[in-house]
Structures are given as C-alpha cells and as structure tokens.
Amino acid sequence: MPSSTALAAAAPALLMYLAIGYLLGSLPFAVLVSRAFGLADPRSYGSGNPGATNVLRSGNKKAALFTLLGDALKGVAAVVLARSLHAPEAVVALTGLAAFVGHLFPLFLKFKGGKGVATAAGVLLALDPLVGLVTLATWIGVAAISRYSSMAALIAALTAPLAVGLSGGEGSRLLVVGLMALGLIAKHWANIQRLLAGQEPKIGAKKKAA
C-alpha cells in the first residue's frame, strides 16, 4: 500500500491530468461548429442540449457530423495524451473520466453542457477499442431500430460496464466506465420520462424553440 508521502507526491500530477482532461472535455463543439456554419445556438432550440443530436435538428447533417466527431475526439485526446505522458493506466482512465465530466459541466458554457454520449464513446474507444466498438455497435443498432437517440444511449450505457467486466478489464477501468454509465443515465432522466410518456422526439425531428 502506498505511503502517505508517496500519495502526496503523486497528487499534483494527478490533478494536472484531471485538469487537462476536464478542459479538453469542456470544449463546446456544438456551439463552435454551429457558429462556424452560421446556425443558431443549439441551446436555443430542440432539447436545448449542446450536442450532435440536437445540432442535427437544425437540418444541417454536416454540422451535426462535425459536432459528433469533435465531441468524440476530445475524449480520445484526453486518454491518448495521458498515455503519451506515460501516466499509470488508472490515471489514464481518470483523465478520460475528467473529459466526460468536462462535457457534462463545461467551464466555457457556465457548467451547462451536453449529455456526454459522444465523449464517453471516444473515451471508451481509446481506453479499450474492443469494448468501445461493442458499445458503439449497440448504440447504432438500437438507434437504427428505434430512431430514439436517448434509448440507444441508455442501452449502450448499460452495455459498456458489462463489456468491460466480461473482457477482464482492470478495476480502475471498470470503475470509470461504471461512473460514466451512471452519468449518462442521470443526464438522460428527462428523456426517460418522455420515453415512458411517448413524447420523446426521434432522431432528425425538426427543431423547435427550447
């Protein structure tokens, strides 16, 4: 068991990784891409969520794709950067978690962010490509059948920790993926209520004022 001195010595480095991950996750690609394409702020229509699914409601598929890629890549970047600096695998996983938290509560949007699906996918793909692909395939399959992005996200969120466990992933990775799954479910609580009430908009539904 590490001594208190060793833990104290490691704390500044851990905080640095967490800060880097959080700042990367805070980058608001939905807002930045919408501005670049001359679109309305995604927080002003549809669900009001600064994410790719809501940008798609603007009718601009290219802007939605760029938003999706940007949100996913910041999750990938957090993990890859931590690994490139030779951080322990537990710290790498925590850096990815920090990016996910940054997307949910971004510094640059007054801590009112998106739901984290694309960023979580990016973190998963970078941490464990096989688990990431299984989770992504689950999302795509459910979304294609149901046409509900939220339902796909919820089922994928439940699949991810199970996939990590079955693949024999280390404890820190399972903890991080489990926490991301809980975060995704919590951020989709309103969607769950709308799904149960039959009022949830499907993928590509026309935008309405938020």
Buried (B, 14 or more C-beta within 10 A) or exposed (E): EEEEEEEEEEEEEBEBBBEBBBBBBBBBBBBBBBEEBEBBEBBEBBBEBBBBBBBBBBEBEEBBBBBBBBBBBBBBBBBBBBBEBEBBEBBBBBBBBBBBBBBBBBBEBEEEBBBBBBBBBBBBBBBBEEBBBBBBEBBEEBBEEBBBBBBBBBBBBBBBBBBBBEEEBEEBBBBBBBBBBEBBBEBBEEBBEBBEEEEBBEBEBEBEEE
